[in-house]
Amino acid sequence: MPTEHLADGATRTSPPRWLTDDEQRAWRAYIRLAQLLMRQLDRDLHPFGLSMHDYEILVELSEAPSRRLRMTELADRTAQSRSRLSHQINRMEAKGLVSREGCEGDKRGTFAVLTPRGAETITAVAPSHVTSVRQHFVDQLGPRDLNALTDAYEPVLHRLRESRERD
């Protein structure tokens, strides 16, 4: 029997709460949507030599003060493990999109920094990417649907972020 972890740290063994048909339909639609949408957005970035992970990192760095973030913060913002992010940054460094710099006063800390080439790349790619996001997602939904999705996803995101911070 599965073990359920309670908020106070205790555990309880209980039978699973199986999904209803409606819950199963919603869950599977979400999973399929997320997978297919990310695959499509990845394909649309391929001609630029970027992946969705590359693009997400470029966006985060382009919007950060001084176009730099600590690697730990960038990992949190992009929901990647520190190890995976490190490999991703290695590949992006090889393309000249980002660089690493040490943190003054913290020998273990490292910043990921957007390079001029990275800034040029995000500026060139962003119009195409936003067109792709509109075509494959935003324009398929009305304003009420978009608001409903935002209202539904924000509490889930909040809970997942809190859970990740405790780990």
CNS distance restraints for C-alpha pairs under 8 A (distance, minus, plus):
assign (resid   1 and name CA) (resid  13 and name CA) 6.19 0.50 0.50
assign (resid   1 and name CA) (resid  14 and name CA) 6.29 0.50 0.50
assign (resid   1 and name CA) (resid  15 and name CA) 6.07 0.50 0.50
assign (resid   1 and name CA) (resid  16 and name CA) 7.79 0.50 0.50
assign (resid   2 and name CA) (resid  13 and name CA) 5.83 0.50 0.50
assign (resid   2 and name CA) (resid  14 and name CA) 6.25 0.50 0.50
assign (resid   2 and name CA) (resid  15 and name CA) 6.63 0.50 0.50
assign (resid   2 and name CA) (resid  16 and name CA) 6.75 0.50 0.50
assign (resid   3 and name CA) (resid  11 and name CA) 6.29 0.50 0.50
assign (resid   3 and name CA) (resid  12 and name CA) 5.61 0.50 0.50
assign (resid   3 and name CA) (resid  13 and name CA) 4.50 0.50 0.50
assign (resid   3 and name CA) (resid  14 and name CA) 6.61 0.50 0.50
assign (resid   4 and name CA) (resid  11 and name CA) 5.45 0.50 0.50
assign (resid   4 and name CA) (resid  12 and name CA) 5.13 0.50 0.50
assign (resid   4 and name CA) (resid  13 and name CA) 6.03 0.50 0.50
assign (resid   4 and name CA) (resid  14 and name CA) 7.06 0.50 0.50
assign (resid   5 and name CA) (resid   9 and name CA) 6.50 0.50 0.50
assign (resid   5 and name CA) (resid  10 and name CA) 6.16 0.50 0.50
assign (resid   5 and name CA) (resid  11 and name CA) 4.58 0.50 0.50
assign (resid   5 and name CA) (resid  12 and name CA) 6.63 0.50 0.50
assign (resid   6 and name CA) (resid  10 and name CA) 5.33 0.50 0.50
assign (resid   6 and name CA) (resid  11 and name CA) 5.66 0.50 0.50
assign (resid   6 and name CA) (resid  12 and name CA) 7.41 0.50 0.50
assign (resid  19 and name CA) (resid  23 and name CA) 5.46 0.50 0.50
assign (resid  19 and name CA) (resid  24 and name CA) 5.56 0.50 0.50
assign (resid  20 and name CA) (resid  24 and name CA) 5.98 0.50 0.50
assign (resid  21 and name CA) (resid  25 and name CA) 6.07 0.50 0.50
assign (resid  22 and name CA) (resid  26 and name CA) 6.18 0.50 0.50
assign (resid  23 and name CA) (resid  27 and name CA) 6.03 0.50 0.50
assign (resid  24 and name CA) (resid  28 and name CA) 6.04 0.50 0.50
assign (resid  25 and name CA) (resid  29 and name CA) 6.04 0.50 0.50
assign (resid  26 and name CA) (resid  30 and name CA) 6.16 0.50 0.50
assign (resid  27 and name CA) (resid  31 and name CA) 6.25 0.50 0.50
assign (resid  28 and name CA) (resid  32 and name CA) 6.05 0.50 0.50
assign (resid  29 and name CA) (resid  33 and name CA) 5.93 0.50 0.50
assign (resid  30 and name CA) (resid  34 and name CA) 6.03 0.50 0.50
assign (resid  31 and name CA) (resid  35 and name CA) 6.17 0.50 0.50
assign (resid  32 and name CA) (resid  36 and name CA) 5.97 0.50 0.50
assign (resid  33 and name CA) (resid  37 and name CA) 5.74 0.50 0.50
assign (resid  34 and name CA) (resid  38 and name CA) 6.06 0.50 0.50
assign (resid  35 and name CA) (resid  39 and name CA) 6.14 0.50 0.50
assign (resid  36 and name CA) (resid  40 and name CA) 6.11 0.50 0.50
assign (resid  37 and name CA) (resid  41 and name CA) 6.13 0.50 0.50
assign (resid  37 and name CA) (resid 136 and name CA) 7.12 0.50 0.50
assign (resid  37 and name CA) (resid 137 and name CA) 7.75 0.50 0.50
assign (resid  38 and name CA) (resid  42 and name CA) 5.97 0.50 0.50
assign (resid  38 and name CA) (resid  52 and name CA) 7.37 0.50 0.50
assign (resid  39 and name CA) (resid  43 and name CA) 6.23 0.50 0.50
assign (resid  40 and name CA) (resid  44 and name CA) 6.21 0.50 0.50
assign (resid  41 and name CA) (resid  45 and name CA) 6.29 0.50 0.50
assign (resid  41 and name CA) (resid  52 and name CA) 6.83 0.50 0.50
assign (resid  41 and name CA) (resid 129 and name CA) 7.51 0.50 0.50
assign (resid  41 and name CA) (resid 132 and name CA) 6.67 0.50 0.50
assign (resid  41 and name CA) (resid 133 and name CA) 7.24 0.50 0.50
assign (resid  42 and name CA) (resid  46 and name CA) 6.21 0.50 0.50
assign (resid  42 and name CA) (resid  50 and name CA) 7.72 0.50 0.50
assign (resid  42 and name CA) (resid  51 and name CA) 5.33 0.50 0.50
assign (resid  42 and name CA) (resid  52 and name CA) 5.28 0.50 0.50
assign (resid  43 and name CA) (resid  47 and name CA) 7.82 0.50 0.50
assign (resid  44 and name CA) (resid 129 and name CA) 7.31 0.50 0.50
assign (resid  44 and name CA) (resid 132 and name CA) 7.00 0.50 0.50
assign (resid  45 and name CA) (resid  49 and name CA) 6.78 0.50 0.50
assign (resid  45 and name CA) (resid  50 and name CA) 5.42 0.50 0.50
assign (resid  45 and name CA) (resid  51 and name CA) 6.01 0.50 0.50
assign (resid  45 and name CA) (resid  52 and name CA) 7.11 0.50 0.50
assign (resid  45 and name CA) (resid 125 and name CA) 7.89 0.50 0.50
assign (resid  45 and name CA) (resid 129 and name CA) 7.04 0.50 0.50
assign (resid  46 and name CA) (resid  50 and name CA) 5.46 0.50 0.50
assign (resid  46 and name CA) (resid  51 and name CA) 6.42 0.50 0.50
assign (resid  48 and name CA) (resid 125 and name CA) 7.17 0.50 0.50
assign (resid  50 and name CA) (resid  54 and name CA) 5.72 0.50 0.50
assign (resid  50 and name CA) (resid  55 and name CA) 6.52 0.50 0.50
assign (resid  51 and name CA) (resid  55 and name CA) 6.24 0.50 0.50
assign (resid  52 and name CA) (resid  56 and name CA) 6.01 0.50 0.50
assign (resid  53 and name CA) (resid  57 and name CA) 6.26 0.50 0.50
assign (resid  53 and name CA) (resid  88 and name CA) 7.85 0.50 0.50
assign (resid  54 and name CA) (resid  58 and name CA) 6.22 0.50 0.50
assign (resid  54 and name CA) (resid  88 and name CA) 7.49 0.50 0.50
assign (resid  54 and name CA) (resid  92 and name CA) 7.22 0.50 0.50
assign (resid  55 and name CA) (resid  59 and name CA) 6.14 0.50 0.50
assign (resid  55 and name CA) (resid 122 and name CA) 7.42 0.50 0.50
assign (resid  56 and name CA) (resid  60 and name CA) 6.23 0.50 0.50
assign (resid  56 and name CA) (resid  78 and name CA) 6.99 0.50 0.50
assign (resid  57 and name CA) (resid  61 and name CA) 6.14 0.50 0.50
assign (resid  57 and name CA) (resid  74 and name CA) 7.53 0.50 0.50
assign (resid  57 and name CA) (resid  78 and name CA) 7.12 0.50 0.50
assign (resid  58 and name CA) (resid  62 and name CA) 5.91 0.50 0.50
assign (resid  58 and name CA) (resid  97 and name CA) 7.99 0.50 0.50
assign (resid  58 and name CA) (resid 114 and name CA) 7.04 0.50 0.50
assign (resid  58 and name CA) (resid 118 and name CA) 6.85 0.50 0.50
assign (resid  58 and name CA) (resid 119 and name CA) 7.69 0.50 0.50
assign (resid  58 and name CA) (resid 122 and name CA) 6.39 0.50 0.50
assign (resid  59 and name CA) (resid  63 and name CA) 6.20 0.50 0.50
assign (resid  59 and name CA) (resid 122 and name CA) 7.10 0.50 0.50
assign (resid  60 and name CA) (resid  64 and name CA) 6.20 0.50 0.50
assign (resid  60 and name CA) (resid  74 and name CA) 7.46 0.50 0.50
assign (resid  60 and name CA) (resid  77 and name CA) 7.71 0.50 0.50
assign (resid  61 and name CA) (resid  67 and name CA) 4.93 0.50 0.50
assign (resid  61 and name CA) (resid  68 and name CA) 5.53 0.50 0.50
assign (resid  61 and name CA) (resid  69 and name CA) 6.56 0.50 0.50
assign (resid  61 and name CA) (resid 112 and name CA) 7.73 0.50 0.50
assign (resid  61 and name CA) (resid 113 and name CA) 6.79 0.50 0.50
assign (resid  61 and name CA) (resid 114 and name CA) 5.85 0.50 0.50
assign (resid  62 and name CA) (resid  67 and name CA) 5.21 0.50 0.50
assign (resid  62 and name CA) (resid  68 and name CA) 7.88 0.50 0.50
assign (resid  62 and name CA) (resid 114 and name CA) 6.72 0.50 0.50
assign (resid  62 and name CA) (resid 119 and name CA) 6.80 0.50 0.50
assign (resid  62 and name CA) (resid 122 and name CA) 7.89 0.50 0.50
assign (resid  63 and name CA) (resid  67 and name CA) 6.53 0.50 0.50
assign (resid  64 and name CA) (resid  68 and name CA) 5.89 0.50 0.50
assign (resid  64 and name CA) (resid  69 and name CA) 6.69 0.50 0.50
assign (resid  65 and name CA) (resid  69 and name CA) 7.97 0.50 0.50
assign (resid  67 and name CA) (resid 113 and name CA) 5.96 0.50 0.50
assign (resid  67 and name CA) (resid 114 and name CA) 5.58 0.50 0.50
assign (resid  68 and name CA) (resid 111 and name CA) 6.20 0.50 0.50
assign (resid  68 and name CA) (resid 112 and name CA) 5.59 0.50 0.50
assign (resid  68 and name CA) (resid 113 and name CA) 4.34 0.50 0.50
assign (resid  68 and name CA) (resid 114 and name CA) 6.32 0.50 0.50
assign (resid  69 and name CA) (resid  73 and name CA) 6.41 0.50 0.50
assign (resid  69 and name CA) (resid  74 and name CA) 6.04 0.50 0.50
assign (resid  69 and name CA) (resid 111 and name CA) 5.32 0.50 0.50
assign (resid  69 and name CA) (resid 112 and name CA) 5.53 0.50 0.50
assign (resid  69 and name CA) (resid 113 and name CA) 6.74 0.50 0.50
assign (resid  70 and name CA) (resid  74 and name CA) 6.21 0.50 0.50
assign (resid  70 and name CA) (resid 109 and name CA) 7.01 0.50 0.50
assign (resid  70 and name CA) (resid 110 and name CA) 5.71 0.50 0.50
assign (resid  70 and name CA) (resid 111 and name CA) 4.24 0.50 0.50
assign (resid  70 and name CA) (resid 112 and name CA) 6.16 0.50 0.50
assign (resid  71 and name CA) (resid  75 and name CA) 6.05 0.50 0.50
assign (resid  71 and name CA) (resid  82 and name CA) 7.45 0.50 0.50
assign (resid  71 and name CA) (resid  85 and name CA) 7.88 0.50 0.50
assign (resid  71 and name CA) (resid  86 and name CA) 7.98 0.50 0.50
assign (resid  71 and name CA) (resid 109 and name CA) 7.64 0.50 0.50
assign (resid  71 and name CA) (resid 110 and name CA) 5.88 0.50 0.50
assign (resid  71 and name CA) (resid 111 and name CA) 5.53 0.50 0.50
assign (resid  71 and name CA) (resid 112 and name CA) 5.91 0.50 0.50
assign (resid  72 and name CA) (resid  76 and name CA) 6.36 0.50 0.50
assign (resid  72 and name CA) (resid  82 and name CA) 6.65 0.50 0.50
assign (resid  73 and name CA) (resid  77 and name CA) 6.13 0.50 0.50
assign (resid  74 and name CA) (resid  78 and name CA) 6.08 0.50 0.50
assign (resid  74 and name CA) (resid 112 and name CA) 7.91 0.50 0.50
assign (resid  75 and name CA) (resid  79 and name CA) 5.80 0.50 0.50
assign (resid  75 and name CA) (resid  80 and name CA) 5.00 0.50 0.50
assign (resid  75 and name CA) (resid  81 and name CA) 6.09 0.50 0.50
assign (resid  75 and name CA) (resid  82 and name CA) 5.68 0.50 0.50
assign (resid  75 and name CA) (resid  85 and name CA) 6.13 0.50 0.50
assign (resid  76 and name CA) (resid  80 and name CA) 6.52 0.50 0.50
assign (resid  76 and name CA) (resid  81 and name CA) 7.87 0.50 0.50
assign (resid  80 and name CA) (resid  84 and name CA) 6.25 0.50 0.50
assign (resid  80 and name CA) (resid  85 and name CA) 5.99 0.50 0.50
assign (resid  81 and name CA) (resid  85 and name CA) 6.13 0.50 0.50
assign (resid  82 and name CA) (resid  86 and name CA) 6.06 0.50 0.50
assign (resid  83 and name CA) (resid  87 and name CA) 6.50 0.50 0.50
assign (resid  84 and name CA) (resid  88 and name CA) 6.23 0.50 0.50
assign (resid  85 and name CA) (resid  89 and name CA) 6.01 0.50 0.50
assign (resid  86 and name CA) (resid  90 and name CA) 6.21 0.50 0.50
assign (resid  87 and name CA) (resid  91 and name CA) 6.49 0.50 0.50
assign (resid  88 and name CA) (resid  92 and name CA) 6.30 0.50 0.50
assign (resid  89 and name CA) (resid  93 and name CA) 5.89 0.50 0.50
assign (resid  89 and name CA) (resid  98 and name CA) 7.15 0.50 0.50
assign (resid  89 and name CA) (resid  99 and name CA) 7.95 0.50 0.50
assign (resid  89 and name CA) (resid 112 and name CA) 7.72 0.50 0.50
assign (resid  90 and name CA) (resid  94 and name CA) 6.33 0.50 0.50
assign (resid  91 and name CA) (resid  95 and name CA) 6.64 0.50 0.50
assign (resid  92 and name CA) (resid  96 and name CA) 6.35 0.50 0.50
assign (resid  92 and name CA) (resid  97 and name CA) 5.42 0.50 0.50
assign (resid  92 and name CA) (resid  98 and name CA) 5.94 0.50 0.50
assign (resid  93 and name CA) (resid  97 and name CA) 5.75 0.50 0.50
assign (resid  93 and name CA) (resid  98 and name CA) 5.04 0.50 0.50
assign (resid  93 and name CA) (resid  99 and name CA) 5.57 0.50 0.50
assign (resid  96 and name CA) (resid 115 and name CA) 6.98 0.50 0.50
assign (resid  96 and name CA) (resid 117 and name CA) 6.39 0.50 0.50
assign (resid  96 and name CA) (resid 118 and name CA) 6.95 0.50 0.50
assign (resid  97 and name CA) (resid 114 and name CA) 6.39 0.50 0.50
assign (resid  97 and name CA) (resid 115 and name CA) 5.53 0.50 0.50
assign (resid  97 and name CA) (resid 116 and name CA) 7.57 0.50 0.50
assign (resid  97 and name CA) (resid 117 and name CA) 5.52 0.50 0.50
assign (resid  97 and name CA) (resid 118 and name CA) 3.91 0.50 0.50
assign (resid  97 and name CA) (resid 119 and name CA) 7.66 0.50 0.50
assign (resid  97 and name CA) (resid 121 and name CA) 7.72 0.50 0.50
assign (resid  98 and name CA) (resid 112 and name CA) 6.57 0.50 0.50
assign (resid  98 and name CA) (resid 113 and name CA) 5.39 0.50 0.50
assign (resid  98 and name CA) (resid 114 and name CA) 4.62 0.50 0.50
assign (resid  98 and name CA) (resid 115 and name CA) 5.02 0.50 0.50
assign (resid  98 and name CA) (resid 118 and name CA) 6.17 0.50 0.50
assign (resid  99 and name CA) (resid 112 and name CA) 5.86 0.50 0.50
assign (resid  99 and name CA) (resid 113 and name CA) 5.16 0.50 0.50
assign (resid  99 and name CA) (resid 114 and name CA) 6.59 0.50 0.50
assign (resid  99 and name CA) (resid 115 and name CA) 6.51 0.50 0.50
assign (resid 100 and name CA) (resid 110 and name CA) 6.51 0.50 0.50
assign (resid 100 and name CA) (resid 111 and name CA) 5.50 0.50 0.50
assign (resid 100 and name CA) (resid 112 and name CA) 4.77 0.50 0.50
assign (resid 100 and name CA) (resid 113 and name CA) 5.93 0.50 0.50
assign (resid 101 and name CA) (resid 110 and name CA) 5.69 0.50 0.50
assign (resid 101 and name CA) (resid 111 and name CA) 5.08 0.50 0.50
assign (resid 101 and name CA) (resid 112 and name CA) 6.62 0.50 0.50
assign (resid 101 and name CA) (resid 113 and name CA) 7.15 0.50 0.50
assign (resid 102 and name CA) (resid 106 and name CA) 7.66 0.50 0.50
assign (resid 102 and name CA) (resid 107 and name CA) 6.88 0.50 0.50
assign (resid 102 and name CA) (resid 108 and name CA) 7.78 0.50 0.50
assign (resid 102 and name CA) (resid 109 and name CA) 6.14 0.50 0.50
assign (resid 102 and name CA) (resid 110 and name CA) 4.59 0.50 0.50
assign (resid 102 and name CA) (resid 111 and name CA) 6.06 0.50 0.50
assign (resid 103 and name CA) (resid 107 and name CA) 6.56 0.50 0.50
assign (resid 103 and name CA) (resid 108 and name CA) 7.65 0.50 0.50
assign (resid 103 and name CA) (resid 109 and name CA) 5.19 0.50 0.50
assign (resid 103 and name CA) (resid 110 and name CA) 5.38 0.50 0.50
assign (resid 103 and name CA) (resid 111 and name CA) 6.41 0.50 0.50
assign (resid 114 and name CA) (resid 118 and name CA) 5.62 0.50 0.50
assign (resid 114 and name CA) (resid 119 and name CA) 6.45 0.50 0.50
assign (resid 115 and name CA) (resid 119 and name CA) 6.23 0.50 0.50
assign (resid 116 and name CA) (resid 120 and name CA) 6.21 0.50 0.50
assign (resid 117 and name CA) (resid 121 and name CA) 6.08 0.50 0.50
assign (resid 118 and name CA) (resid 122 and name CA) 6.24 0.50 0.50
assign (resid 119 and name CA) (resid 123 and name CA) 6.22 0.50 0.50
assign (resid 120 and name CA) (resid 124 and name CA) 6.14 0.50 0.50
assign (resid 121 and name CA) (resid 125 and name CA) 5.99 0.50 0.50
assign (resid 122 and name CA) (resid 126 and name CA) 5.65 0.50 0.50
assign (resid 123 and name CA) (resid 127 and name CA) 7.71 0.50 0.50
assign (resid 125 and name CA) (resid 129 and name CA) 6.19 0.50 0.50
assign (resid 126 and name CA) (resid 130 and name CA) 6.03 0.50 0.50
assign (resid 127 and name CA) (resid 131 and name CA) 6.25 0.50 0.50
assign (resid 128 and name CA) (resid 132 and name CA) 6.30 0.50 0.50
assign (resid 129 and name CA) (resid 133 and name CA) 6.23 0.50 0.50
assign (resid 130 and name CA) (resid 134 and name CA) 6.07 0.50 0.50
assign (resid 131 and name CA) (resid 135 and name CA) 6.04 0.50 0.50
assign (resid 132 and name CA) (resid 136 and name CA) 5.99 0.50 0.50
assign (resid 133 and name CA) (resid 137 and name CA) 5.53 0.50 0.50
assign (resid 133 and name CA) (resid 138 and name CA) 6.45 0.50 0.50
assign (resid 134 and name CA) (resid 138 and name CA) 4.56 0.50 0.50
assign (resid 134 and name CA) (resid 139 and name CA) 5.26 0.50 0.50
assign (resid 134 and name CA) (resid 140 and name CA) 7.93 0.50 0.50
assign (resid 135 and name CA) (resid 139 and name CA) 5.73 0.50 0.50
assign (resid 135 and name CA) (resid 140 and name CA) 7.29 0.50 0.50
assign (resid 136 and name CA) (resid 140 and name CA) 6.82 0.50 0.50
assign (resid 137 and name CA) (resid 141 and name CA) 7.01 0.50 0.50
assign (resid 138 and name CA) (resid 142 and name CA) 7.84 0.50 0.50
assign (resid 138 and name CA) (resid 146 and name CA) 7.59 0.50 0.50
assign (resid 141 and name CA) (resid 145 and name CA) 5.76 0.50 0.50
assign (resid 141 and name CA) (resid 146 and name CA) 6.33 0.50 0.50
assign (resid 142 and name CA) (resid 146 and name CA) 6.27 0.50 0.50
assign (resid 143 and name CA) (resid 147 and name CA) 6.18 0.50 0.50
assign (resid 144 and name CA) (resid 148 and name CA) 6.04 0.50 0.50
assign (resid 145 and name CA) (resid 149 and name CA) 6.13 0.50 0.50
assign (resid 146 and name CA) (resid 150 and name CA) 6.20 0.50 0.50
assign (resid 147 and name CA) (resid 151 and name CA) 6.06 0.50 0.50
assign (resid 148 and name CA) (resid 152 and name CA) 6.04 0.50 0.50
assign (resid 149 and name CA) (resid 153 and name CA) 5.94 0.50 0.50
assign (resid 150 and name CA) (resid 154 and name CA) 5.92 0.50 0.50
assign (resid 151 and name CA) (resid 155 and name CA) 7.48 0.50 0.50
assign (resid 152 and name CA) (resid 156 and name CA) 7.34 0.50 0.50
assign (resid 153 and name CA) (resid 157 and name CA) 6.06 0.50 0.50
assign (resid 154 and name CA) (resid 158 and name CA) 6.04 0.50 0.50
assign (resid 155 and name CA) (resid 159 and name CA) 6.17 0.50 0.50
assign (resid 156 and name CA) (resid 160 and name CA) 6.18 0.50 0.50
assign (resid 157 and name CA) (resid 161 and name CA) 6.08 0.50 0.50
assign (resid 158 and name CA) (resid 162 and name CA) 6.23 0.50 0.50
assign (resid 159 and name CA) (resid 163 and name CA) 6.13 0.50 0.50
assign (resid 160 and name CA) (resid 164 and name CA) 6.07 0.50 0.50
assign (resid 161 and name CA) (resid 165 and name CA) 6.16 0.50 0.50
assign (resid 162 and name CA) (resid 166 and name CA) 6.50 0.50 0.50
assign (resid 163 and name CA) (resid 167 and name CA) 6.66 0.50 0.50
